[in-house]
Amino acid sequence: MAELTGRVSEVARKTNETDIKLAFSVDGSGTANIETDVPFLNHMLDLFTKHGQFDLTVNAKGDIEIDDHHTVEDIGICLGQTLREALGDKRGIKRYASVFVPMDEALAQVIIDVSNRPHFEYRAEYPSSQVGSFSVELVHEFLWKLALEARITLHVIVHYGQNTHHMIEAVFKALGRALDEATSIDPRVQGVPSTKGVL
């Protein structure tokens, strides 16, 4: 896998359904090396990486002859695990972020709290249930597993849109930018940003 620097983590996950190797750097330059059997997810992860200024390498094979579900879900799990590990004790991070991103006629908002309390809220109504061969319900599956494994609070709202591709693209761009902001180091923060003294 690619050589990563800064706050980084790698994970390998092999089951009867998927075989995934994933490396993630919070402090990257927007470099993505994504190879999965799900082309639409490849596109979304590339956007997420570029707009979050992360570095992400994913090599994933899955049982797509059944459907894309297991591959998408397990990549969400692996990304969440690497994010949590890369952030360590979370000293000095901003912790919160709220980002709006337009994509032509669509507008998405992502709100994040790097809280060590996994929670996911999703408000989105799409015009279609498929984008090419990709099932739109898998966006929820990916984001929920990411939030769960990263132990973050994640709220995703698609305010409006007419093109399902544009709406999902706005979500992944906003996710990258919000996560970048929430995990960035604020020199004013002493220790962790919590009155509890721990996140």
Backbone hydrogen bonds in HBPLUS format (Angstrom, degrees):
<---DONOR---> <-ACCEPTOR-->    atom                        ^
c    i                          cat <-CA-CA->   ^        H-A-AA   ^      H-
h    n   atom  resd res      DA  || num        DHA   H-A  angle D-A-AA Bond
n    s   type  num  typ     dist DA aas  dist angle  dist       angle   num
A0026-VAL N   A0007-ARG O   2.90 MM  19  5.52 161.2  1.94 170.2 168.3     1
A0009-SER N   A0024-PHE O   3.01 MM  15  5.58 141.5  2.17 150.9 162.0     2
A0024-PHE N   A0009-SER O   2.90 MM  15  5.58 167.7  1.92 168.8 172.9     3
A0011-VAL N   A0022-LEU O   2.86 MM  11  5.44 153.6  1.93 157.9 166.0     4
A0022-LEU N   A0011-VAL O   2.93 MM  11  5.44 168.0  1.94 164.6 167.8     5
A0013-ARG N   A0020-ILE O   2.81 MM   7  5.15 161.6  1.84 149.6 155.8     6
A0020-ILE N   A0013-ARG O   2.78 MM   7  5.15 169.9  1.79 153.3 156.9     7
A0015-THR N   A0018-THR O   2.78 MM   3  5.28 170.6  1.79 162.0 164.4     8
A0063-ASP N   A0017-GLU O   3.05 MM  46  5.55 128.4  2.33 157.7 167.6     9
A0019-ASP N   A0061-LYS O   2.84 MM  42  5.28 149.1  1.93 157.0 161.0    10
A0061-LYS N   A0019-ASP O   3.02 MM  42  5.28 154.2  2.08 139.6 147.9    11
A0021-LYS N   A0059-ASN O   2.90 MM  38  5.24 154.8  1.96 148.7 157.0    12
A0059-ASN N   A0021-LYS O   2.89 MM  38  5.24 162.3  1.92 159.0 163.6    13
A0023-ALA N   A0057-THR O   2.89 MM  34  5.10 157.9  1.94 146.2 152.6    14
A0057-THR N   A0023-ALA O   2.91 MM  34  5.10 163.6  1.93 151.2 154.8    15
A0025-SER N   A0055-ASP O   2.85 MM  30  4.98 155.9  1.91 152.8 154.3    16
A0055-ASP N   A0025-SER O   3.12 MM  30  4.98 153.1  2.19 136.5 142.1    17
A0028-GLY N   A0053-GLN O   3.16 MM  25  5.47 130.2  2.42 144.9 147.0    18
A0030-GLY N   A0054-PHE O   2.74 MM  24  4.81 128.6  2.00 122.6 139.0    19
A0056-LEU N   A0031-THR O   2.97 MM  25  6.47 157.6  2.03 157.9 164.3    20
A0033-ASN N   A0056-LEU O   2.85 MM  23  6.27 154.5  1.91 161.2 166.3    21
A0058-VAL N   A0033-ASN O   2.96 MM  25  6.35 160.4  2.00 147.2 150.5    22
A0035-GLU N   A0058-VAL O   2.78 MM  23  5.85 155.9  1.84 151.4 159.8    23
A0060-ALA N   A0035-GLU O   2.88 MM  25  6.29 163.3  1.91 163.9 165.6    24
A0041-LEU N   A0038-VAL O   3.06 MM   3  5.47 119.8  2.43 110.9 125.2    25
A0042-ASN N   A0038-VAL O   3.05 MM   4  6.37 154.8  2.12 154.0 162.0    26
A0043-HIS N   A0039-PRO O   3.09 MM   4  6.41 156.4  2.15 149.8 154.7    27
A0044-MET N   A0040-PHE O   3.04 MM   4  6.37 156.8  2.09 147.2 153.2    28
A0045-LEU N   A0041-LEU O   2.84 MM   4  6.02 165.0  1.86 159.3 162.6    29
A0046-ASP N   A0042-ASN O   2.97 MM   4  6.12 148.2  2.08 144.7 153.5    30
A0047-LEU N   A0043-HIS O   3.09 MM   4  6.38 155.7  2.15 145.7 151.6    31
A0048-PHE N   A0044-MET O   2.90 MM   4  6.14 166.7  1.92 152.5 156.3    32
A0049-THR N   A0045-LEU O   2.96 MM   4  6.05 160.0  2.00 143.8 148.7    33
A0050-LYS N   A0046-ASP O   3.01 MM   4  6.16 165.8  2.03 149.6 153.5    34
A0051-HIS N   A0047-LEU O   2.95 MM   4  6.04 173.9  1.95 160.6 162.3    35
A0052-GLY N   A0048-PHE O   3.01 MM   4  5.92 134.6  2.22 137.3 148.6    36
A0053-GLN N   A0049-THR O   3.02 MM   4  5.86 114.6  2.46 137.3 150.8    37
A0054-PHE N   A0049-THR O   3.15 MM   5  5.08 158.5  2.20 143.6 148.2    38
A0053-GLN N   A0050-LYS O   3.37 MM   3  5.23 152.3  2.45  95.0 103.0    39
A0064-ILE N   A0062-GLY O   2.87 MM   2  5.56 139.7  2.03 101.1  90.2    40
A0066-ILE N   A0063-ASP O   2.95 MM   3  5.79 161.0  1.99 120.9 126.5    41
A0072-VAL N   A0068-ASP O   3.04 MM   4  6.17 173.7  2.04 169.4 171.1    42
A0073-GLU N   A0069-HIS O   2.91 MM   4  6.00 172.9  1.92 162.7 165.1    43
A0074-ASP N   A0070-HIS O   2.96 MM   4  5.94 163.9  1.98 144.0 148.9    44
A0075-ILE N   A0071-THR O   3.03 MM   4  6.16 149.0  2.13 145.7 153.6    45
A0076-GLY N   A0072-VAL O   3.10 MM   4  6.33 155.7  2.16 147.4 153.8    46
A0077-ILE N   A0073-GLU O   2.99 MM   4  6.35 150.4  2.08 145.7 154.4    47
A0078-CYS N   A0074-ASP O   2.94 MM   4  6.14 165.0  1.96 145.3 148.8    48
A0079-LEU N   A0075-ILE O   2.87 MM   4  6.01 163.7  1.90 152.1 156.6    49
A0080-GLY N   A0076-GLY O   3.02 MM   4  6.10 160.4  2.06 144.3 149.8    50
A0081-GLN N   A0077-ILE O   2.97 MM   4  6.22 157.5  2.02 150.7 157.1    51
A0082-THR N   A0078-CYS O   3.02 MM   4  6.24 161.9  2.05 151.5 155.6    52
A0083-LEU N   A0079-LEU O   2.96 MM   4  6.12 157.2  2.01 148.7 155.4    53
A0084-ARG N   A0080-GLY O   3.03 MM   4  6.21 168.3  2.05 151.5 154.1    54
A0085-GLU N   A0081-GLN O   3.06 MM   4  6.24 164.0  2.08 147.5 152.0    55
A0086-ALA N   A0082-THR O   2.82 MM   4  5.85 160.6  1.86 149.3 155.1    56
A0087-LEU N   A0083-LEU O   3.12 MM   4  6.26 148.9  2.22 149.2 155.8    57
A0088-GLY N   A0085-GLU O   3.23 MM   3  5.40 147.4  2.34 102.8 112.0    58
A0090-LYS N   A0087-LEU O   2.94 MM   3  5.30 154.5  2.00 143.7 142.9    59
A0093-ILE N   A0090-LYS O   3.41 MM   3  5.87 172.9  2.42 130.1 130.1    60
A0092-GLY N   A0191-GLY O   2.74 MM  99  5.70 156.4  1.79 157.3 154.8    61
A0186-ASP N   A0092-GLY O   2.78 MM  94  5.68 166.3  1.80 176.1 171.4    62
A0094-LYS N   A0184-SER O   2.95 MM  90  5.95 135.3  2.15 161.0 174.7    63
A0095-ARG N   A0182-ALA O   2.79 MM  87  4.55 142.4  1.93 151.6 139.7    64
A0114-VAL N   A0095-ARG O   2.98 MM  19  5.02 163.6  2.01 137.4 142.7    65
A0097-ALA N   A0112-ILE O   3.05 MM  15  5.30 140.3  2.21 148.6 148.4    66
A0112-ILE N   A0097-ALA O   2.83 MM  15  5.30 162.1  1.87 153.4 158.8    67
A0099-VAL N   A0110-VAL O   2.95 MM  11  5.47 162.1  1.98 149.7 154.7    68
A0110-VAL N   A0099-VAL O   2.96 MM  11  5.47 156.7  2.01 152.1 158.4    69
A0101-VAL N   A0108-ALA O   2.86 MM   7  5.46 160.0  1.90 157.7 162.6    70
A0108-ALA N   A0101-VAL O   3.03 MM   7  5.46 172.3  2.04 149.5 151.1    71
A0103-MET N   A0106-ALA O   2.85 MM   3  5.08 158.5  1.90 138.7 142.3    72
A0106-ALA N   A0103-MET O   2.98 MM   3  5.08 165.0  2.00 129.5 126.5    73
A0107-LEU N   A0160-TYR O   3.06 MM  53  5.70 154.8  2.12 150.3 148.9    74
A0159-HIS N   A0107-LEU O   2.83 MM  52  5.58 132.6  2.06 149.6 164.4    75
A0109-GLN N   A0157-ILE O   2.73 MM  48  5.12 152.9  1.80 154.2 163.0    76
A0157-ILE N   A0109-GLN O   2.87 MM  48  5.12 170.1  1.88 157.4 159.8    77
A0111-ILE N   A0155-HIS O   2.88 MM  44  5.06 165.2  1.90 151.1 155.8    78
A0155-HIS N   A0111-ILE O   2.92 MM  44  5.06 169.0  1.93 155.7 158.0    79
A0113-ASP N   A0153-THR O   2.97 MM  40  5.01 152.0  2.05 145.5 148.7    80
A0115-SER N   A0113-ASP O   2.85 MM   2  5.21 124.2  2.16 110.1  93.2    81
A0153-THR N   A0113-ASP O   2.89 MM  40  5.01 173.0  1.90 155.4 155.7    82
A0116-ASN N   A0151-ARG O   2.89 MM  35  4.60 130.1  2.15 168.7 162.6    83
A0119-HIS N   A0152-ILE O   3.14 MM  33  6.51 156.7  2.19 133.5 131.7    84
A0154-LEU N   A0119-HIS O   2.83 MM  35  6.13 163.4  1.86 152.6 156.8    85
A0121-GLU N   A0154-LEU O   2.95 MM  33  6.42 156.3  2.00 153.9 159.6    86
A0156-VAL N   A0121-GLU O   2.89 MM  35  6.23 161.0  1.93 152.0 157.5    87
A0123-ARG N   A0156-VAL O   2.83 MM  33  6.20 163.4  1.86 162.0 167.6    88
A0158-VAL N   A0123-ARG O   2.82 MM  35  6.19 168.0  1.83 168.3 169.2    89
A0136-VAL N   A0129-SER O   2.93 MM   7  5.21 169.5  1.94 133.6 136.5    90
A0131-VAL N   A0134-PHE O   2.87 MM   3  5.12 155.3  1.93 145.3 153.7    91
A0134-PHE N   A0131-VAL O   2.96 MM   3  5.12 158.3  2.01 130.2 128.5    92
A0138-LEU N   A0135-SER O   3.04 MM   3  5.81 162.0  2.07 121.3 126.9    93
A0139-VAL N   A0136-VAL O   3.06 MM   3  5.75 164.8  2.08 120.3 124.7    94
A0142-PHE N   A0138-LEU O   2.92 MM   4  6.05 163.6  1.94 149.0 151.9    95
A0143-LEU N   A0139-VAL O   3.03 MM   4  6.21 174.4  2.03 156.1 157.7    96
A0144-TRP N   A0140-HIS O   2.91 MM   4  5.94 165.1  1.93 156.8 161.1    97
A0145-LYS N   A0141-GLU O   3.14 MM   4  6.21 164.0  2.17 145.4 149.7    98
A0146-LEU N   A0142-PHE O   2.97 MM   4  6.16 153.6  2.04 148.4 156.4    99
A0147-ALA N   A0143-LEU O   2.96 MM   4  6.18 166.0  1.98 151.2 154.1   100
A0148-LEU N   A0144-TRP O   2.94 MM   4  6.09 160.5  1.98 148.9 154.8   101
A0149-GLU N   A0145-LYS O   2.99 MM   4  6.05 172.9  2.00 149.9 151.8   102
A0150-ALA N   A0146-LEU O   2.92 MM   4  5.89 154.6  1.98 149.1 156.7   103
A0151-ARG N   A0147-ALA O   2.93 MM   4  5.65 121.9  2.28 132.9 145.7   104
A0152-ILE N   A0147-ALA O   3.11 MM   5  5.13 159.4  2.15 139.9 146.3   105
A0167-MET N   A0163-ASN O   3.01 MM   4  6.29 156.3  2.07 154.2 161.6   106
A0168-ILE N   A0164-THR O   3.02 MM   4  6.25 164.2  2.05 156.7 159.1   107
A0169-GLU N   A0165-HIS O   2.91 MM   4  6.04 159.4  1.96 152.3 159.1   108
A0170-ALA N   A0166-HIS O   2.94 MM   4  6.12 154.3  2.00 146.8 152.9   109
A0171-VAL N   A0167-MET O   3.21 MM   4  6.50 146.3  2.33 137.6 146.2   110
A0171-VAL N   A0168-ILE O   3.09 MM   3  5.00 118.0  2.49  92.6 107.9   111
A0172-PHE N   A0168-ILE O   3.09 MM   4  6.46 160.7  2.13 156.0 158.9   112
A0173-LYS N   A0169-GLU O   3.01 MM   4  6.21 158.0  2.06 152.6 158.7   113
A0174-ALA N   A0170-ALA O   2.95 MM   4  6.01 161.2  1.98 144.5 150.2   114
A0175-LEU N   A0171-VAL O   2.80 MM   4  5.99 150.2  1.88 147.1 156.4   115
A0176-GLY N   A0172-PHE O   3.09 MM   4  6.23 161.2  2.12 141.8 145.6   116
A0177-ARG N   A0173-LYS O   3.07 MM   4  6.34 167.0  2.08 151.9 155.0   117
A0178-ALA N   A0174-ALA O   2.82 MM   4  5.89 161.2  1.86 151.0 156.6   118
A0179-LEU N   A0175-LEU O   2.95 MM   4  5.97 163.5  1.98 149.1 154.0   119
A0180-ASP N   A0176-GLY O   2.97 MM   4  6.07 153.5  2.04 144.8 152.5   120
A0181-GLU N   A0177-ARG O   3.07 MM   4  6.26 160.3  2.11 143.3 148.1   121
A0182-ALA N   A0178-ALA O   2.90 MM   4  6.10 168.6  1.91 154.3 157.5   122
A0183-THR N   A0179-LEU O   3.04 MM   4  6.00 149.3  2.13 144.2 150.8   123
A0184-SER N   A0181-GLU O   3.29 MM   3  5.26 153.9  2.36  99.7 107.4   124
A0189-VAL N   A0186-ASP O   2.94 MM   3  5.59 157.1  1.99 122.6 129.1   125
A0194-SER N   A0192-VAL O   2.84 MM   2  5.69 134.7  2.05 109.6  95.4   126
A0197-GLY N   A0194-SER O   3.10 MM   3  5.49 152.7  2.18 107.1 114.8   127
